[in-house]
């Protein structure tokens, strides 16, 4: 199961951290990452930081979500 959470950086209103945990592989759940990133960009965030420390497995499609 993939879990996505966001947190803002008080020192810079243009930065948002996306905390990702679980399995990041091909499928609908990983597509949610792309949707979330697009939504944050449309809200004015220009710097997205992906925290992948808690990702337990990732495949090539999961890696491709960052491109």
Jmol script that loads the backbone (N, CA, C; Angstrom):
load data "model"
ATOM      1  N   UNK A   1       0.845  -1.183   0.000  1.00  0.00           N
ATOM      2  CA  UNK A   1       0.000   0.000   0.000  1.00  0.00           C
ATOM      3  C   UNK A   1       0.893   1.249   0.000  1.00  0.00           C
ATOM      4  N   UNK A   2       0.528   2.198  -0.822  1.00  0.00           N
ATOM      5  CA  UNK A   2       1.275   3.447  -0.945  1.00  0.00           C
ATOM      6  C   UNK A   2       0.579   4.535  -0.133  1.00  0.00           C
ATOM      7  N   UNK A   3       1.374   5.289   0.606  1.00  0.00           N
ATOM      8  CA  UNK A   3       0.830   6.392   1.404  1.00  0.00           C
ATOM      9  C   UNK A   3       1.563   7.667   1.024  1.00  0.00           C
ATOM     10  N   UNK A   4       0.811   8.731   0.737  1.00  0.00           N
ATOM     11  CA  UNK A   4       1.370  10.028   0.372  1.00  0.00           C
ATOM     12  C   UNK A   4       0.886  11.076   1.363  1.00  0.00           C
ATOM     13  N   UNK A   5       1.812  11.838   1.907  1.00  0.00           N
ATOM     14  CA  UNK A   5       1.476  12.940   2.806  1.00  0.00           C
ATOM     15  C   UNK A   5       2.305  14.148   2.407  1.00  0.00           C
ATOM     16  N   UNK A   6       1.752  15.326   2.581  1.00  0.00           N
ATOM     17  CA  UNK A   6       2.495  16.535   2.241  1.00  0.00           C
ATOM     18  C   UNK A   6       2.690  17.401   3.477  1.00  0.00           C
ATOM     19  N   UNK A   7       3.771  18.141   3.439  1.00  0.00           N
ATOM     20  CA  UNK A   7       4.017  19.137   4.485  1.00  0.00           C
ATOM     21  C   UNK A   7       4.718  20.329   3.848  1.00  0.00           C
ATOM     22  N   UNK A   8       4.344  21.495   4.301  1.00  0.00           N
ATOM     23  CA  UNK A   8       4.942  22.712   3.763  1.00  0.00           C
ATOM     24  C   UNK A   8       6.154  23.103   4.602  1.00  0.00           C
ATOM     25  N   UNK A   9       6.988  23.927   4.010  1.00  0.00           N
ATOM     26  CA  UNK A   9       8.186  24.423   4.683  1.00  0.00           C
ATOM     27  C   UNK A   9       7.920  25.877   5.053  1.00  0.00           C
ATOM     28  N   UNK A  10       7.815  26.174   6.343  1.00  0.00           N
ATOM     29  CA  UNK A  10       7.462  27.535   6.756  1.00  0.00           C
ATOM     30  C   UNK A  10       8.418  28.613   6.251  1.00  0.00           C
ATOM     31  N   UNK A  11       9.682  28.263   6.070  1.00  0.00           N
ATOM     32  CA  UNK A  11      10.681  29.244   5.661  1.00  0.00           C
ATOM     33  C   UNK A  11      10.564  29.621   4.183  1.00  0.00           C
ATOM     34  N   UNK A  12       9.888  28.796   3.388  1.00  0.00           N
ATOM     35  CA  UNK A  12       9.779  29.069   1.956  1.00  0.00           C
ATOM     36  C   UNK A  12       8.422  28.583   1.458  1.00  0.00           C
ATOM     37  N   UNK A  13       7.570  29.510   1.080  1.00  0.00           N
ATOM     38  CA  UNK A  13       6.202  29.176   0.676  1.00  0.00           C
ATOM     39  C   UNK A  13       6.117  28.440  -0.651  1.00  0.00           C
ATOM     40  N   UNK A  14       7.220  28.303  -1.346  1.00  0.00           N
ATOM     41  CA  UNK A  14       7.218  27.632  -2.645  1.00  0.00           C
ATOM     42  C   UNK A  14       7.655  26.169  -2.562  1.00  0.00           C
ATOM     43  N   UNK A  15       8.044  25.719  -1.367  1.00  0.00           N
ATOM     44  CA  UNK A  15       8.531  24.355  -1.182  1.00  0.00           C
ATOM     45  C   UNK A  15       7.474  23.510  -0.488  1.00  0.00           C
ATOM     46  N   UNK A  16       7.295  22.296  -0.993  1.00  0.00           N
ATOM     47  CA  UNK A  16       6.437  21.321  -0.327  1.00  0.00           C
ATOM     48  C   UNK A  16       7.171  19.984  -0.317  1.00  0.00           C
ATOM     49  N   UNK A  17       7.059  19.290   0.801  1.00  0.00           N
ATOM     50  CA  UNK A  17       7.674  17.971   0.938  1.00  0.00           C
ATOM     51  C   UNK A  17       6.575  16.931   0.773  1.00  0.00           C
ATOM     52  N   UNK A  18       6.817  15.964  -0.098  1.00  0.00           N
ATOM     53  CA  UNK A  18       5.888  14.853  -0.288  1.00  0.00           C
ATOM     54  C   UNK A  18       6.527  13.627   0.356  1.00  0.00           C
ATOM     55  N   UNK A  19       5.941  13.191   1.457  1.00  0.00           N
ATOM     56  CA  UNK A  19       6.422  12.005   2.159  1.00  0.00           C
ATOM     57  C   UNK A  19       5.755  10.785   1.540  1.00  0.00           C
ATOM     58  N   UNK A  20       6.576   9.853   1.072  1.00  0.00           N
ATOM     59  CA  UNK A  20       6.075   8.659   0.404  1.00  0.00           C
ATOM     60  C   UNK A  20       6.481   7.443   1.233  1.00  0.00           C
ATOM     61  N   UNK A  21       5.521   6.575   1.506  1.00  0.00           N
ATOM     62  CA  UNK A  21       5.834   5.341   2.231  1.00  0.00           C
ATOM     63  C   UNK A  21       5.080   4.183   1.598  1.00  0.00           C
ATOM     64  N   UNK A  22       5.669   3.008   1.722  1.00  0.00           N
ATOM     65  CA  UNK A  22       5.047   1.807   1.180  1.00  0.00           C
ATOM     66  C   UNK A  22       5.675   1.387  -0.132  1.00  0.00           C
ATOM     67  N   UNK A  23       4.864   0.769  -0.973  1.00  0.00           N
ATOM     68  CA  UNK A  23       5.330   0.201  -2.235  1.00  0.00           C
ATOM     69  C   UNK A  23       4.968   1.135  -3.381  1.00  0.00           C
ATOM     70  N   UNK A  24       5.976   1.543  -4.143  1.00  0.00           N
ATOM     71  CA  UNK A  24       5.795   2.465  -5.267  1.00  0.00           C
ATOM     72  C   UNK A  24       6.060   1.681  -6.555  1.00  0.00           C
ATOM     73  N   UNK A  25       4.982   1.112  -7.094  1.00  0.00           N
ATOM     74  CA  UNK A  25       5.103   0.284  -8.297  1.00  0.00           C
ATOM     75  C   UNK A  25       3.982   0.620  -9.271  1.00  0.00           C
ATOM     76  N   UNK A  26       4.036  -0.024 -10.448  1.00  0.00           N
ATOM     77  CA  UNK A  26       3.049   0.212 -11.490  1.00  0.00           C
ATOM     78  C   UNK A  26       1.634   0.014 -10.929  1.00  0.00           C
ATOM     79  N   UNK A  27       0.732   0.911 -11.326  1.00  0.00           N
ATOM     80  CA  UNK A  27      -0.654   0.785 -10.901  1.00  0.00           C
ATOM     81  C   UNK A  27      -1.261   2.119 -10.543  1.00  0.00           C
ATOM     82  N   UNK A  28      -2.513   2.053 -10.167  1.00  0.00           N
ATOM     83  CA  UNK A  28      -3.286   3.252  -9.856  1.00  0.00           C
ATOM     84  C   UNK A  28      -2.702   4.044  -8.695  1.00  0.00           C
ATOM     85  N   UNK A  29      -2.205   3.342  -7.682  1.00  0.00           N
ATOM     86  CA  UNK A  29      -1.676   4.055  -6.515  1.00  0.00           C
ATOM     87  C   UNK A  29      -0.493   4.942  -6.884  1.00  0.00           C
ATOM     88  N   UNK A  30       0.418   4.425  -7.705  1.00  0.00           N
ATOM     89  CA  UNK A  30       1.580   5.246  -8.062  1.00  0.00           C
ATOM     90  C   UNK A  30       1.181   6.402  -8.964  1.00  0.00           C
ATOM     91  N   UNK A  31       0.115   6.246  -9.726  1.00  0.00           N
ATOM     92  CA  UNK A  31      -0.379   7.345 -10.563  1.00  0.00           C
ATOM     93  C   UNK A  31      -0.872   8.503  -9.694  1.00  0.00           C
ATOM     94  N   UNK A  32      -1.285   8.205  -8.471  1.00  0.00           N
ATOM     95  CA  UNK A  32      -1.731   9.255  -7.548  1.00  0.00           C
ATOM     96  C   UNK A  32      -0.604  10.229  -7.231  1.00  0.00           C
ATOM     97  N   UNK A  33       0.632   9.745  -7.284  1.00  0.00           N
ATOM     98  CA  UNK A  33       1.779  10.613  -7.045  1.00  0.00           C
ATOM     99  C   UNK A  33       1.871  11.685  -8.125  1.00  0.00           C
ATOM    100  N   UNK A  34       1.656  11.303  -9.360  1.00  0.00           N
ATOM    101  CA  UNK A  34       1.688  12.255 -10.475  1.00  0.00           C
ATOM    102  C   UNK A  34       0.557  13.268 -10.323  1.00  0.00           C
ATOM    103  N   UNK A  35      -0.625  12.792  -9.987  1.00  0.00           N
ATOM    104  CA  UNK A  35      -1.782  13.675  -9.791  1.00  0.00           C
ATOM    105  C   UNK A  35      -1.512  14.664  -8.665  1.00  0.00           C
ATOM    106  N   UNK A  36      -0.958  14.177  -7.573  1.00  0.00           N
ATOM    107  CA  UNK A  36      -0.647  15.053  -6.434  1.00  0.00           C
ATOM    108  C   UNK A  36       0.379  16.107  -6.833  1.00  0.00           C
ATOM    109  N   UNK A  37       1.434  15.698  -7.526  1.00  0.00           N
ATOM    110  CA  UNK A  37       2.471  16.651  -7.938  1.00  0.00           C
ATOM    111  C   UNK A  37       1.893  17.729  -8.847  1.00  0.00           C
ATOM    112  N   UNK A  38       1.081  17.335  -9.803  1.00  0.00           N
ATOM    113  CA  UNK A  38       0.455  18.315 -10.707  1.00  0.00           C
ATOM    114  C   UNK A  38      -0.444  19.278  -9.943  1.00  0.00           C
ATOM    115  N   UNK A  39      -1.177  18.759  -8.978  1.00  0.00           N
ATOM    116  CA  UNK A  39      -2.065  19.595  -8.172  1.00  0.00           C
ATOM    117  C   UNK A  39      -1.263  20.612  -7.360  1.00  0.00           C
ATOM    118  N   UNK A  40      -0.164  20.177  -6.773  1.00  0.00           N
ATOM    119  CA  UNK A  40       0.663  21.085  -5.979  1.00  0.00           C
ATOM    120  C   UNK A  40       1.293  22.162  -6.857  1.00  0.00           C
ATOM    121  N   UNK A  41       1.733  21.793  -8.040  1.00  0.00           N
ATOM    122  CA  UNK A  41       2.303  22.776  -8.961  1.00  0.00           C
ATOM    123  C   UNK A  41       1.249  23.795  -9.368  1.00  0.00           C
ATOM    124  N   UNK A  42       0.027  23.330  -9.605  1.00  0.00           N
ATOM    125  CA  UNK A  42      -1.048  24.260  -9.983  1.00  0.00           C
ATOM    126  C   UNK A  42      -1.403  25.212  -8.847  1.00  0.00           C
ATOM    127  N   UNK A  43      -1.082  24.826  -7.617  1.00  0.00           N
ATOM    128  CA  UNK A  43      -1.331  25.687  -6.454  1.00  0.00           C
ATOM    129  C   UNK A  43      -0.191  26.657  -6.190  1.00  0.00           C
ATOM    130  N   UNK A  44       0.862  26.602  -7.032  1.00  0.00           N
ATOM    131  CA  UNK A  44       1.939  27.574  -6.903  1.00  0.00           C
ATOM    132  C   UNK A  44       3.234  27.065  -6.305  1.00  0.00           C
ATOM    133  N   UNK A  45       3.270  25.809  -5.910  1.00  0.00           N
ATOM    134  CA  UNK A  45       4.529  25.268  -5.394  1.00  0.00           C
ATOM    135  C   UNK A  45       5.471  25.042  -6.569  1.00  0.00           C
ATOM    136  N   UNK A  46       6.691  25.528  -6.434  1.00  0.00           N
ATOM    137  CA  UNK A  46       7.659  25.401  -7.524  1.00  0.00           C
ATOM    138  C   UNK A  46       8.798  24.447  -7.179  1.00  0.00           C
ATOM    139  N   UNK A  47       8.877  24.044  -5.927  1.00  0.00           N
ATOM    140  CA  UNK A  47       9.931  23.129  -5.496  1.00  0.00           C
ATOM    141  C   UNK A  47       9.279  21.964  -4.740  1.00  0.00           C
ATOM    142  N   UNK A  48       9.340  20.789  -5.336  1.00  0.00           N
ATOM    143  CA  UNK A  48       8.785  19.598  -4.707  1.00  0.00           C
ATOM    144  C   UNK A  48       9.938  18.731  -4.220  1.00  0.00           C
ATOM    145  N   UNK A  49       9.899  18.367  -2.966  1.00  0.00           N
ATOM    146  CA  UNK A  49      10.918  17.503  -2.381  1.00  0.00           C
ATOM    147  C   UNK A  49      10.252  16.169  -2.047  1.00  0.00           C
ATOM    148  N   UNK A  50      10.787  15.088  -2.596  1.00  0.00           N
ATOM    149  CA  UNK A  50      10.220  13.766  -2.376  1.00  0.00           C
ATOM    150  C   UNK A  50      11.032  13.036  -1.311  1.00  0.00           C
ATOM    151  N   UNK A  51      10.404  12.728  -0.192  1.00  0.00           N
ATOM    152  CA  UNK A  51      11.046  11.976   0.882  1.00  0.00           C
ATOM    153  C   UNK A  51      10.672  10.506   0.687  1.00  0.00           C
ATOM    154  N   UNK A  52      11.637   9.710   0.250  1.00  0.00           N
ATOM    155  CA  UNK A  52      11.377   8.304  -0.060  1.00  0.00           C
ATOM    156  C   UNK A  52      12.003   7.351   0.970  1.00  0.00           C
ATOM    157  N   UNK A  53      12.350   7.874   2.123  1.00  0.00           N
ATOM    158  CA  UNK A  53      13.001   7.036   3.141  1.00  0.00           C
ATOM    159  C   UNK A  53      12.159   5.837   3.555  1.00  0.00           C
ATOM    160  N   UNK A  54      10.837   5.964   3.483  1.00  0.00           N
ATOM    161  CA  UNK A  54       9.963   4.881   3.935  1.00  0.00           C
ATOM    162  C   UNK A  54       9.378   4.055   2.790  1.00  0.00           C
ATOM    163  N   UNK A  55       9.928   4.223   1.587  1.00  0.00           N
ATOM    164  CA  UNK A  55       9.515   3.377   0.468  1.00  0.00           C
ATOM    165  C   UNK A  55      10.184   2.017   0.651  1.00  0.00           C
ATOM    166  N   UNK A  56       9.369   0.960   0.662  1.00  0.00           N
ATOM    167  CA  UNK A  56       9.895  -0.378   0.918  1.00  0.00           C
ATOM    168  C   UNK A  56      10.206  -1.146  -0.353  1.00  0.00           C
ATOM    169  N   UNK A  57       9.590  -0.766  -1.471  1.00  0.00           N
ATOM    170  CA  UNK A  57       9.859  -1.409  -2.763  1.00  0.00           C
ATOM    171  C   UNK A  57       9.492  -0.429  -3.866  1.00  0.00           C
ATOM    172  N   UNK A  58      10.267  -0.479  -4.969  1.00  0.00           N
ATOM    173  CA  UNK A  58      10.000   0.412  -6.092  1.00  0.00           C
ATOM    174  C   UNK A  58      10.402  -0.322  -7.377  1.00  0.00           C
ATOM    175  N   UNK A  59       9.618  -0.146  -8.440  1.00  0.00           N
ATOM    176  CA  UNK A  59       9.970  -0.725  -9.725  1.00  0.00           C
ATOM    177  C   UNK A  59      10.254   0.409 -10.721  1.00  0.00           C
ATOM    178  N   UNK A  60      10.518   0.044 -11.975  1.00  0.00           N
ATOM    179  CA  UNK A  60      10.879   1.063 -12.965  1.00  0.00           C
ATOM    180  C   UNK A  60       9.749   2.056 -13.202  1.00  0.00           C
ATOM    181  N   UNK A  61       8.513   1.613 -13.109  1.00  0.00           N
ATOM    182  CA  UNK A  61       7.392   2.547 -13.267  1.00  0.00           C
ATOM    183  C   UNK A  61       7.371   3.528 -12.093  1.00  0.00           C
ATOM    184  N   UNK A  62       7.640   3.048 -10.894  1.00  0.00           N
ATOM    185  CA  UNK A  62       7.692   3.921  -9.720  1.00  0.00           C
ATOM    186  C   UNK A  62       8.774   4.973  -9.866  1.00  0.00           C
ATOM    187  N   UNK A  63       9.936   4.574 -10.367  1.00  0.00           N
ATOM    188  CA  UNK A  63      11.017   5.526 -10.591  1.00  0.00           C
ATOM    189  C   UNK A  63      10.605   6.536 -11.661  1.00  0.00           C
ATOM    190  N   UNK A  64       9.922   6.048 -12.690  1.00  0.00           N
ATOM    191  CA  UNK A  64       9.478   6.925 -13.776  1.00  0.00           C
ATOM    192  C   UNK A  64       8.490   7.991 -13.333  1.00  0.00           C
ATOM    193  N   UNK A  65       7.817   7.776 -12.229  1.00  0.00           N
ATOM    194  CA  UNK A  65       6.857   8.777 -11.716  1.00  0.00           C
ATOM    195  C   UNK A  65       7.547  10.074 -11.331  1.00  0.00           C
ATOM    196  N   UNK A  66       8.841  10.021 -11.088  1.00  0.00           N
ATOM    197  CA  UNK A  66       9.580  11.222 -10.697  1.00  0.00           C
ATOM    198  C   UNK A  66      10.065  12.033 -11.904  1.00  0.00           C
ATOM    199  N   UNK A  67       9.914  11.502 -13.087  1.00  0.00           N
ATOM    200  CA  UNK A  67      10.412  12.182 -14.284  1.00  0.00           C
ATOM    201  C   UNK A  67       9.321  13.038 -14.907  1.00  0.00           C
TER     202      UNK A  67
END
end "model"
wireframe off; spacefill off
backbone 0.3
color backbone group
